[in-house]
Amino acid sequence: MGCRQLGIIVVLIGLTGCERAPAKVEPVQSSEKLGPQPVVPITTSETDWPVWRGSDQKGTAADQPIPVKWSETENLIWQAEVPGRGHSSPIRCGPAVYLATADEGQQTQSVVAYDFATGKQLWETVLHRGHFTGIHPKNSHASATVCCDGTNVYAAFINGDKLWATALDPSGKQLWQTEVGPFNSEHGYGASPTLYGSVLILSGDSIGTGYLAAVNRGTGDVVWRTPRQVESTNGSYASPIVTELAGRTQVLLAGFNHVTGYDPETGKQLWQVSGPSRVLGNTLAASDPYVIASGGYPEQNILGIKIDNPDQVSDANIVWKKSKNVAYVPSPVVVDDRVLILADDGPLACYEIASGDLKWQRRLPGSFTASLTRVGKLFLVPNEQGEMIVFEVDPEFKILSKNKLSDAGGMATPAVCEGRILIRSDHRLFCIGEK
């Protein structure tokens, strides 16, 4: 299926056009490149938001007081210009906020750091120049969220026909840059990397090729790369997560009509079930022993999967299935024994996680690419029109506010830490909190 035939597909992280960039591309040669380093321990804290979807990769921040309403004159601590454009979410580690961005005019892909207290830009490091691929109109050339181990920062970009991983030290100096594997872009890239032990874990799902890979955080060496069952007609855009299921740490990834669990030490496939769709643009939700998968294109399904024993899994482990109000791009979020699923066009449904029983359904105003962020009893999500909606569901569903800032596009998911909300628009970064 060609790009011109796709229409609705991959609302996720879009791209413009079907032209294929030149295959040959070289990493940026930096005069400040430091080279391989020892693997540093992961030292993030409860007050950090170090990876896509937060420390637990469930979109849940620690319960903390945050503003419910804000504007240009109320509860805006600082705002900063973001060079270029991107849909990646901000992360926070210690004193700094990091995000990925791309300048389409200059054909650069970069990581930018800001001071968490003041919003002052600390540095910008260009990782790639030229060789941009085509992307879907709703995507950007910087849609994968960076991650941090408490010391160094790691970024994933596609450039040319390859997936690259790069490590930067706290001052923005490049430690290493590694070609993880081939990438045949259909709509660009959007799978955010995650961390486990000594490795950075990345998804390389694309047209006709797919793999899950682990890269040593100290050296940039590819430790393992596991091929995935792929489709020749479409790519997939889901991000991997690391979680505990049935007493075992696992990497979970959905796409190409399967939900799969892997051993993070070796990349060995542990189990696989069918569904929910060929293409996914979101992240799985997991709460031991359940995994919730929602997608996507061309099939539209929500699956509730129960993993009692990762060594004995089949399609019989799918304990419930729905086919209405499916989330393609927004990621589900678990709330105690229930799961909230926000569909791209606004329906918000609450299901019992064990049975799939629908408890209630409402509608949020607008259309959605970003995912829900939970803070105690509050939930935040921006719509594509740039309104940040704050609502609660306990004791009952209630929209508390709709907040809009200048240039506040709504494609990136907010991060929350130490009572502050970090909001990334196309060209600006906002920090919301009580002064």
ZITA-V789153 format. One record per residue. RES is the residue in three letters. PSI is psi in whole degrees, -180 to 180 (none if undefined). OMEGA is omega in whole degrees, 0 to 359 (NA if undefined). Layout:
res = <RES RES>
psi = <PSI PSI>
omega = <OMEGA OMEGA>
This chain:
res = <MET GLY CYS ARG GLN LEU GLY ILE ILE VAL VAL LEU ILE GLY LEU THR GLY CYS GLU ARG ALA PRO ALA LYS VAL GLU PRO VAL GLN SER SER GLU LYS LEU GLY PRO GLN PRO VAL VAL PRO ILE THR THR SER GLU THR ASP TRP PRO VAL TRP ARG GLY SER ASP GLN LYS GLY THR ALA ALA ASP GLN PRO ILE PRO VAL LYS TRP SER GLU THR GLU ASN LEU ILE TRP GLN ALA GLU VAL PRO GLY ARG GLY HIS SER SER PRO ILE ARG CYS GLY PRO ALA VAL TYR LEU ALA THR ALA ASP GLU GLY GLN GLN THR GLN SER VAL VAL ALA TYR ASP PHE ALA THR GLY LYS GLN LEU TRP GLU THR VAL LEU HIS ARG GLY HIS PHE THR GLY ILE HIS PRO LYS ASN SER HIS ALA SER ALA THR VAL CYS CYS ASP GLY THR ASN VAL TYR ALA ALA PHE ILE ASN GLY ASP LYS LEU TRP ALA THR ALA LEU ASP PRO SER GLY LYS GLN LEU TRP GLN THR GLU VAL GLY PRO PHE ASN SER GLU HIS GLY TYR GLY ALA SER PRO THR LEU TYR GLY SER VAL LEU ILE LEU SER GLY ASP SER ILE GLY THR GLY TYR LEU ALA ALA VAL ASN ARG GLY THR GLY ASP VAL VAL TRP ARG THR PRO ARG GLN VAL GLU SER THR ASN GLY SER TYR ALA SER PRO ILE VAL THR GLU LEU ALA GLY ARG THR GLN VAL LEU LEU ALA GLY PHE ASN HIS VAL THR GLY TYR ASP PRO GLU THR GLY LYS GLN LEU TRP GLN VAL SER GLY PRO SER ARG VAL LEU GLY ASN THR LEU ALA ALA SER ASP PRO TYR VAL ILE ALA SER GLY GLY TYR PRO GLU GLN ASN ILE LEU GLY ILE LYS ILE ASP ASN PRO ASP GLN VAL SER ASP ALA ASN ILE VAL TRP LYS LYS SER LYS ASN VAL ALA TYR VAL PRO SER PRO VAL VAL VAL ASP ASP ARG VAL LEU ILE LEU ALA ASP ASP GLY PRO LEU ALA CYS TYR GLU ILE ALA SER GLY ASP LEU LYS TRP GLN ARG ARG LEU PRO GLY SER PHE THR ALA SER LEU THR ARG VAL GLY LYS LEU PHE LEU VAL PRO ASN GLU GLN GLY GLU MET ILE VAL PHE GLU VAL ASP PRO GLU PHE LYS ILE LEU SER LYS ASN LYS LEU SER ASP ALA GLY GLY MET ALA THR PRO ALA VAL CYS GLU GLY ARG ILE LEU ILE ARG SER ASP HIS ARG LEU PHE CYS ILE GLY GLU LYS>
psi = <126 167 -37 -16 -8 -43 -97 -16 151 63 -21 -81 72 168 168 99 168 0 139 127 161 141 -31 124 139 143 155 132 108 136 -14 18 126 -24 -178 143 161 150 120 150 156 120 27 158 178 -25 -2 162 80 -14 169 129 10 177 -39 -1 29 4 23 125 157 146 124 153 129 155 146 -28 145 166 -172 -22 -1 124 25 107 -47 163 149 147 139 119 137 -152 153 163 4 150 154 151 162 131 117 -126 -1 153 136 147 159 147 164 138 107 -32 -44 -10 52 149 129 166 136 142 141 153 126 -33 -39 -18 1 132 127 -42 162 127 120 128 -31 147 131 -174 35 142 171 149 159 147 -25 5 180 174 10 68 -15 127 136 170 163 138 13 -17 -65 160 141 136 149 126 148 140 124 -140 36 154 128 143 141 141 137 146 176 -19 1 4 138 127 -50 163 128 135 110 -36 180 158 115 95 131 -51 13 -156 153 2 115 141 163 174 147 122 -122 7 158 129 130 148 136 35 126 -175 120 -3 143 145 158 133 152 132 132 128 -24 -38 -21 2 140 116 -45 155 113 119 148 151 120 170 147 -13 -26 156 -175 160 14 149 141 150 154 129 170 126 130 41 13 136 131 153 128 138 136 156 158 41 27 150 129 143 139 154 119 -18 -38 -17 2 136 128 -39 167 139 160 144 -176 -15 170 -45 131 146 12 -169 139 153 140 137 103 123 22 145 131 124 132 130 163 -96 140 -18 153 107 152 130 139 117 134 119 96 -38 110 -12 -8 79 136 -175 -15 -16 -6 108 -17 159 137 156 14 151 49 139 124 -48 -49 139 140 156 134 135 97 -117 20 168 134 132 119 115 155 -30 11 -26 135 120 144 121 148 127 -30 -36 -21 6 132 120 -39 165 136 -173 133 146 132 -173 158 135 -35 167 160 141 126 134 97 -121 -2 153 140 140 131 142 170 -15 -2 8 128 115 129 126 166 159 -2 118 -16 163 131 126 122 -33 160 117 136 132 160 139 21 74 159 40 -22 142 136 157 148 128 139 43 10 146 124 120 125 123 -170 -41 5 159 127 143 116 136 169 128 none>
omega = <181 182 184 181 193 178 189 190 176 172 189 197 202 180 187 174 184 184 179 181 177 184 184 178 181 175 178 176 184 177 180 179 187 179 183 180 172 177 179 178 175 187 179 184 180 181 178 171 198 182 175 180 174 187 181 182 179 180 184 174 174 179 184 178 176 176 175 180 175 179 178 183 184 175 173 183 176 172 184 176 175 177 180 186 176 179 178 179 173 169 178 172 179 186 190 172 182 172 177 178 181 177 184 179 179 182 178 173 192 166 182 179 179 174 184 184 190 185 179 176 181 179 170 179 177 181 182 175 177 175 175 175 171 178 174 181 180 178 172 176 177 184 179 179 177 177 186 178 184 178 184 182 184 183 176 176 162 180 192 179 183 171 182 170 182 175 178 175 186 179 179 178 182 176 178 174 189 169 184 180 180 177 180 190 169 181 182 186 178 183 181 178 176 186 171 178 183 188 169 184 185 173 177 180 177 183 173 177 180 179 169 187 175 182 178 185 182 187 186 179 175 184 173 176 185 177 178 177 191 173 180 187 183 169 174 197 183 176 176 173 174 183 177 176 175 176 182 174 185 167 180 179 178 178 180 176 176 166 191 174 183 172 183 179 188 186 181 176 180 182 179 172 184 175 356 183 179 184 173 177 184 182 177 170 182 173 188 9 188 173 179 180 179 179 359 182 347 177 177 184 168 181 168 186 179 182 178 183 184 178 181 183 175 178 176 178 173 187 172 185 177 181 178 177 184 174 178 183 178 183 175 176 181 177 182 182 180 177 176 179 180 178 186 182 169 178 178 184 177 181 169 190 183 187 185 178 179 181 175 178 177 178 173 183 176 174 195 169 178 181 177 169 182 175 185 179 183 176 179 171 175 170 184 179 175 176 174 183 176 180 175 179 183 13 177 181 178 173 183 181 170 188 181 176 177 180 183 172 190 181 184 179 180 173 182 177 179 176 180 178 178 185 179 172 179 189 181 175 182 174 184 177 177 181 NA>
